[in-house]
Amino acid sequence: MEDLPEALLEEIIRLLPAKDDRNSVSLVSKRLYTAVAQLRDAICIGCGFQPGTAALVPLWSRFQNLCKVEFNYSGWMTNHGMQLNNEGLRVFSSCCHSLADLTLSFCSCIDDSGLDSLACCKKLMSLRLNTLPRMMSSGLLSVAVGCKSLFALHLISCENVRSVEWLEYLGRTGSLEELIVKNCEKISQFDLSFGLGWMKLQRFEFQNSCMPTKLNPHEHDPSSVAGHQSRYDFRCDGLKDLTLARITKSAEIGLCCLLSKCKALENLCLYYVLGVHDNDMITLTQNSRSLRSISLMLTPQVYGGNVYRTSLTDESLKALSLYCPILQLTFFGCESYSCEIGFTQEGLVALIQSYPIRDLTINGAKIFGDEGMRALSDAQFLESLRLVNCSKITDDGMRLLARSRCLINLTAEFVCERKLESLTNEKCSQIPQKAVQGAAKTVHYTDDCPGFKKWVERCVYGRRM
């Protein structure tokens, strides 16, 4: 082993992806021990590791080329020992000189003074902060100012973080390509200062922690003031992925105004967004011809008298079929059975017939029945179909899928001579369990609707899954 060329030794170690195998190899010889340490570029530390200075310094001394580090204390209890604290984070940031990607999850001992130490990590490019209850805002400003290479920032369930100087700084001088803000209740959509710092943004996700009822007219929105720095009039030509959940839009106010400004958007997710109408979707489809994935979770709104229905109608579907070569469409209907869905079966059928959709999900749509299934059976490129909580689909509708040319995976009930690879029936009340047996290689039948429930809990109530 001592005579092996360095390049060959490195290649042997890289062919051992399992951590246990690499640890075993490092015990063979001192040279292998050193080589394994030098090639190690990622590590995850969680419950059970005592992150004191006496343990951290030898760890970083051995693994000097770490680029990706994660501290994850999910499920931590007091009997698990210590968590990483501010002092440990300072030791870590001063020793880990190659750090480019850092994740801190459920670190209850870290506050702003600990985050201040990350400002010295000049190579830091990606920072993910998940459930840091003691963190507020000043530490993020230190990171924004000190880490000039930062291009991805995730804030998830950081309930005490306020959007003040750090967000204004990034809006003026930042170079973020990816910004995700989820379930941070003290950060409002109106706090986002869209200046030149967002010009490189390619992925943006903003999710409120709870479902809004309506736009508060007393809440000041700088975006409605002409010439204001926070006005949503910046160019977002590079934005490719946009996710908005549980937010409200009214007239020209709110984050959904971004829909009319995107020209390169590829993936769009709108979950329980109030105030989005057909004209928003029509403008989006006309401006962004590269749109290839849309996921909609709709919520009913009042439309005169006691009529409740979703805001998007067949006009939106028509615009999609005219302007966008959609490859994947996910439509989750309303969880409420007392409202109307703005889409009709005819509108969905026209969309299906217009473009080569490969992946389609329809969930909770009472308007979709056997005639819609006939259109699906004629779809020439449909490979994956998920039908959940569609109570009007019967056995006759499912049998029509037997003539489908490309269908491989189906989540619903299906009977035909050619067996599918997988089949799941969830809460399709008019399809009996006995009809499912033998229809695919793997079959699952349930009377409840777990997939739909998870979506409702996450999108309506903001619960972490």
N, C-alpha and C positions, 0 to 999 in steps of 0.2 A: 504493500500500500504506500509505503514511503517513496517508492520510485515512480509512482504514477504521475503523468503530466498534470499540471494544475487544471487545464481545460477539461480533461477527461474526468478528473475528480469532481469538478463542478457539475458536469453532465450526469454523472451517476447520482449525485445528491438530488438534482432536479427531477430525476425519474422516480423519486420517492415522495409522492404527494401526502401520504399519511404522516401526521405529526409523530405518532408512536414509532414509526419506522425510522424517521429522521433522528429521533432521540436515541434509538437503539444503535444506529450507525455511529453517532457521535461518541459512543462509549468504546468503539473498537480501537481507536488510536487518538493520540493528541492532535495529530494533523487533521483527522476527520472532525474532531471536536471543534477545532478552530474554523474549519471550512464550513461546517453546518451553521455556526454562529454568524459567519460573514455573509452567508447567502440568505439568512432569515431576514425578510423585509416586512413581515406583518405579525402582530401578536394581539390576542384578546385576553384581558384580565377581568375576572369577576369575583364572585363570592368565594371565599376560602383563602385567597391570597392576601397576606398581610402587607399592605402597601406602605410600610414605614421606610424611612431613609435607609436603614440598614439592609432592607431587601431590595429597594429600588435601584440604588447605586450599582450594586453588582450585576443586576439584571441589565441595565442599560450599558454597563461596561462590556458585557459579553456580546450583546446584540447591538452593535454600533451602527448598523445600516438599516434600522427600522424606518420604514416610510409610512406604514399604516398601523395605527394603534387604536384599540377600543377598550374602554373601561365600561363594563356593563354590570350593574348591580340589580338587575331585575329579579324580583323574588327574595331580595336580601332581608334577613332577620338579624336581630341582635346577636344571636348565638353563632352567626357566621363570622364574627370578628369585625375588624376595622374596615372602613371604606377609605377610598382615596380622599384625602383632605387637601386644603389649600397648600400646605407645606409640601406634601407629596407631589402635587401638580407643578410646583415651582422647581423641585428637584428634577422631575421628569422633563420639563421644558428646557432646562439648562443642559441636560445630558443628551437628549434625543435630537441631534443636530440635523438629521435628514428627514425629519417629520414632514409629511405632506398631507396626510389624511388622519383626522382625529375624530373619534366619536366618544361622547360622554353620555351615558344613559343611566338614569335613576341614581345619580350621584348626589345624595342629600347633604353632603358636607361641603360641597363646592359653592362658593359665592363669587362676587365680583372681584375680590382681592385675589382669588386663585386664577380667574380668567386673565387678570392683568399680566400674569407671567407669560401667557402665550404670545404676547406682543413680540417677544424675542425670537419666535419661530418664523424666520423670514421665508422659509420654503413652504409654509403651510398653505395648501390650496383648497382643502375641503374641511369644513367643521360642522359636525352634527351634534346638537345639544337636545337631548330628550329627557324631559322630566327632571329639571334642576330647580327645585322649589325655592332655594335660597338666592338664586341668581336674579339680578334686577337689570340694570342697563349699563352702568359705567364700565364693566368688564368687556362688554361687546364693543364699546367705543374704542377701548385700548386695542382690541383685536382688529377692528376696522382700520385704525390708523397705522398700527405696526405691521400687519400682515399684508403687504402690498400684492402678494401673489394669490390672495384668496379669490376663488371664483365660484365656490359653492358654499352656501350657508343654509342649514336646516335648523329651525326652531320648532320643537314639538312639545306641547303640553308644558311650557314654561310659564306658569300662571302669573308670576310676578314681574315678568319682563315688560317694561314700558318702551314704547317707541319714541325716543327723544333724539338726543344728539347722534347716536350711532346710526340711526336710520337716515337722518338728514345728511350725515357725512357720506354714507354710501350712495345716497341719491345724487350728491354733487360730484364726488370724485371716485366712486367705486368702479370696479370692473367685473362685477358679478355676472356669471353666466347662468347661475342656478340659485333661486331663492324659494324656500319652502317655509311657510308659516302656518302651523296647524294647532288649533286649540290653545292659543295664547290669548286669553280673554281680555287682557289689557292692551292689546294691539288692535286698533280699528283699521278698517279698510281706508279710512280717511287720513290715517297717519302716514301712508306711503307717499313719500316725496319723489315723484318721478321726474328726475332731472337727467343730465348727461350721463350720470353714473349707471343708468339702467340700459344704455344703448346696446350693450353686448348680451343682454338677458336672452337666454334661449329656453329656459324652463322656469315657469312661475306657478306656484301653488299657494292659494290662500284659503284657509278653512276656519270659519268661526267655530267656537266651542259649543254653541247652542243655536237652535233654530230661531231666526228673527221673525217677527210678526209683520212689521212694516218699517219703512224708513222714518226715522225720527226727524220731523221737520225742524226741531230745535237744535239738532246736532250740526255743528258747523262743518261744512265740507269745502275745503279750499279749492277743490277741483271745479267748483261752480263759479269761481272768481277769475275773470279774464286777466291774464298776465301773471297770475300767482305761480310761484315756483312749483307748487304741488298740483297744478292743473294737469289733468290727464291728456295733454296735447303732445306728448313726446312721441317720437317715431319708434315703433317696436318691430322693425322690419325683420329682425332675426329671431323673434319669439316663435318657437316651434311647439312647445308643450304648455298648455294652459289648463289649470284645474281650479275651479271656484266652487265652494261648498258653503251652504247656509248663509248667504249674504243677500242684501237687498239693493235693488237699483230703482231709481226714479228719474224719469226724463234723462238729463245728461249727468246725473249724479251716480257715483258708484263704480266699482271696479269693472262691471260688465260693459262699460263704455269702451274697454279695451277691444271688445269683439269687432268694433268697426274700424280698428286701426291695424289689425294684424294682417300681414301679407304673406308670411311664410309658415303659418300655423299648420301643423301636421296632426296633432292630437289635442282634442278638446273634451273636457269633462265638466259638466254642469250638474251639481247635485243640490237640489232644493234651493235654487237661486230664484228669488222673487223679483219680478219686474222685467224679465227677459221676454221679448215678444218676437213675432215673426220678422219684423223689420230688422231686428238685430241679427238674426240668423241669415236673412237675405243679403244684408250688407257684408257679413262675414264671408259667405260663400262666393260672392262676387269678387271680393278682394283677395281671398286666399284660395288659390286653385290647387294647392298641394295637400289639402285636408284629406286625411286617409283614415282617421279613427275618431268616432264620436260616441260618447257615453252620456246618457241623459237619465237623471232621476228627477221626476217632475213632482210638483206639489200644486194642489188646486188653489185658485184664487177666485174672488168674488167678481162675477160679471153680470151685474144688474139683478136686483131682486134677491132671490134665494138660489140663484144658479151658481154652482161651483164647478169650475173646469180648469184644466191646465192651460197655460198661456200660449204654448206653441201649437200650431194647427198644421193642416196639410200644406199650407203655403210654405212652411219651413221645409217640409219633405220635398216639395216640388223644387225649391231652390237647390237643395242638396243633389237631387237627381239631374238638374240642369248643369250645375257648375263643378261638382266635386266627384272625382273618381273614388268613391268610398270603398275601402277594402274591409272595414270592420265597423259594425254598428251595434251598440249596446243600448237597449231601451228598457228602462225600469219604469213601470207605470206607477200609479198612485197606490199607496197602502190603504187608502180609504175607499170603501165600496159605495159611498154616498155621493160621489162626484163623477163628473164626466171627463174623459180624456180628450184633449183637443184634436188628437190624431184620429183618423178613421181607418178602417180596414182597407178601404179603397186607396187611401193615401200611402199606406205602408206597402200595398201590393204594387202600386206604380213605382215606388222607390226600388223595390226588389227587382222589378223587371227592367229598370233603367240602367243599372250598373252592376259590375261583377262583384257582388258582395261575397266574401269568403267566410266571414265569421259574424254570426248574428245572434244576439240575445234579446229575447222579449220576455219581460217579467211583469206580472201583474196587469196585463192588458186585457180587459174584459171584451174589448171590441174585436179581438183577433180570434177567428174561428176557422171552420173547415175551408171556406173559400180562400182565406189567406194561406192555408196549408197547400192548397192547389197551386198557388203561385210559387210557394217555396219548392214544391216538387219539380217545377220547371226551371228553377234557377240553375244555370249552367256551371257556376263556379263555387257554389256553396259547399264548404267542407265541414264547418262546425256550426251546430245549431243548438241553442239552449232555450227551452220553453218552460217557464216556471209560473205557476199560479195563473194559468190561462184557462179559465173554467169553461169556455165555450168550445174548446177543441175536443172532439170525440174520436172514437176508434176509426170512423170513416176518414176523418181528416188525417190521422196518423198513417193510415194505409196508403194514402196518396204518396207518401215519401218513398215508397218502394221503388218508384221509377226515378228517383233522384240519381244523377250521374256521379257526383263527386262526394256526396255526404259520407264522412268517416266517423265523426263523433256527434252523438245526439244526447242531449239531456232532456228527456221526455219519454213517453211510451211509444213503442214502435213495433209493428208486426210485419214481417216480410220474409221472403225466402233467403235473401242475402243477409247474413248476420253482420251487425256493426261491431266495432271494437269495444265501445262502451255505451251504456244506456242508463239514464237515471230519470225516474219519474218523481217529481216533487209537487204534491198538492194539485194535481190535475184531476178534479173530482169526478169527471165523467169517464175516466179511463180505469177499468178494473185491474186489480193486481194480477189476476191470472193471465191477462193478455200480455203482460210484460215478460213472463218466463220464456226463456229460449230465444229471445229476440236479439241478443248480443252476447259477446264473449263474457263481459262482466255486466251484471244487472243490479241496480239498486232501486228500491221502491220505498217511498215514505209518504205518510199522510200529512206531515208538517212541511214547512218550507224553510229549512235552515239558511239556505243561501240568501233568500229574500229578507229574512229576519236580521241577518248580519248587516246587510246593506242598509236597512232601515235604522238599526241602532247606530251605525257609523255615520250615516248621512243626516239623519234627523236629530239624533241626540248627541252626536259627537263622541260616542263612547269609543275607547281604545279597544281594539280586538286583539 
